[in-house]
Amino acid sequence: MARVAIVTDSTAYIPQDWVKKYDLSVVPLFVLWSGEELKDGVDIYPTEFYKRLEEAEEMPTTSQPTPAEFHKIYQKLAEQGRDILSIHISSKLSGTVDSAIQAKAMLPEANIEVFDSLSASMETGWHVLAAAKAAMKGASLAECKAMAEKAQANTGILFMVDTLEFLHRGGRIGGAQRFLGTALNFKPILEIQDGAIEALERVRTKRKALDRLMELIEERIDGREPVYLSAIHANAAETAEEVLEQLAARVKPVETAITEVSPAIGTHVGPGAVVLSYMAGVPLD
C-alpha cells in the first residue's frame, strides 16, 4: 500500500482497471432527476442515463459531493496512516473542490492536499495517473503533488458537442456562448482553458469537426514524447473508437484510454459529444 492515497471524483472517467491498480478513491457527484438524488457511476451509469435522457420530459441537473462524502473517505484513509492528495474537477465548473476543502478542515490532524485540476474528464485523469504512479513508487505527498502539477502543465482537452443546448441550459457554457445560434450543420469545437470552457472553432459537419479535433490535438502535442491519449464519448462509442485509433496512429501514444462520459457531465454536454485529451512530455515509468 502506497503511503500517499489519491482521491478523485467521478468526472475524471478513469478506467476501472486503473482505479483498482492504483488504489484510487473516487467520490461521486450527484445527478438530480425527477426528485431522485443519484450518485454518478453508483446509482446511475452512462448506458441507462442516455437511454433515459432520450425519453425524459424533465432534464436532470447535477450537484457536487457534500463535504460529508469527502470526510468519510479522508477519515478512513487517515486512520490507515496515509497522506492524501485529492485531485478534482475545475473549481470553475463545479463546487467539488470547495467541498473537499471543507472536509479537509474537519480533519486538521490529517495530512491532506486538495488539488484543483482546472480541467475535467480524462485531462484531470492524467493528473491523477501521474500522481498515482509516483505514489506507487513511494513518493511523498509533496512529490506526488509536484507530479500532478507537472502533468497539469503538459495536458490538454478538446471536445466536440452535437449541440450547445445542454451546456447553455446547465450554466456551464462559458466562452462558447458566442457560438449560440450557429446553424445546426456547424459543430462547435471547445476546450477548457484556465478551468473554464472556451470556444475554439466551429466547423461545418461532424466529420470535419472530428478531423479538425485530431489535427488540433496533434498540433498541441507538437512531437513531445511520451504521449498519453484518451477518447471519451457520450453515447458515441464507435465514433470515439475510430477517432482514437486514427489519432493514435499519428502520435504513437504509450498508453491510451477510452471511457464514457459519466451522467454528471453528460447532463451538461449532451449525447454525441466526443472528447479528446492528452498528456505529452511527462515520463511516468
Summary of the structure (lengths in Angstrom):
residues: 285
radius of gyration: 18.2
end to end distance: 18.3
largest distance: 56.4
contacts: 1020
relative contact order: 0.17
helix: 42%
strand: 27%
